[in-house]
Each structure stands twice: as C-alpha cells, then as structure tokens.
Amino acid sequence: VQLQASGGGLVQAGGSLRLSCAVSGSIGGLRAMGWYRQTPGRQRELVARIGSNSLVDYADSVKGRFTISRDNANNAVYLQMNSLRPEDTAVYYCFVVRVGRPTSWGQGTQVTVSS
C-alpha cells in the first residue's frame, strides 16, 4: 500500500488543522490506522490510532483536543486537531498496520504551531 499525508501547515496557538491520509492499494487484514509524530531529537510518538473494530486510542497529551476518524469507503484516515499548542509542532506520519505485514508509513506532513 501507499499512504499520502496532507493537511499540515503553520497555525497560531489555539487554532485547528485537519490532517488527511489517503491509502491506495489493498488494506486487507487491517488491524489499525493512525498517526505518529516526531520532533528532532525525540522518539516518534503515537498520537492517535483507530482499530479495525473502530476503537480509538490517543496520547494523553492530545486527549480532548484531537479526533481521529476513518473513511472506509475511501480508505482514508483523518486527524482533526483543535486547540493546537506550540508543543504539537512536529512532523506527523500516518500509518497502517495489517496482519502479517510490516507497518506502512506515509511521507510525513509538517505541523508548526506558533505561540
């Protein structure tokens, strides 16, 4: 599969962005889709994940501010980010986990939140 992330940009603190990840190819055996983020010098951090059973999981730092959703018909996953903070600044990567296959990653989209 190939993943194409979009929607990043520059926003002021308190603002909102919506990230999109379009998935092409078969996602048979899907286990989960979601988003990680990474800043220089830090490990990649799981932001949000939605399972094949639609259960969702969020990092504590984004609970109540971010919402993950999935469009099964269009093989896409979204991340609505509200009340953005400077510490949310990072490159955001979408991913897909399938049974018996390595995790697939998108190319990353930069989110910059100014104070």
Disulfide bonds with the S-S distance in Angstrom:
Cys21-Cys94 2.13
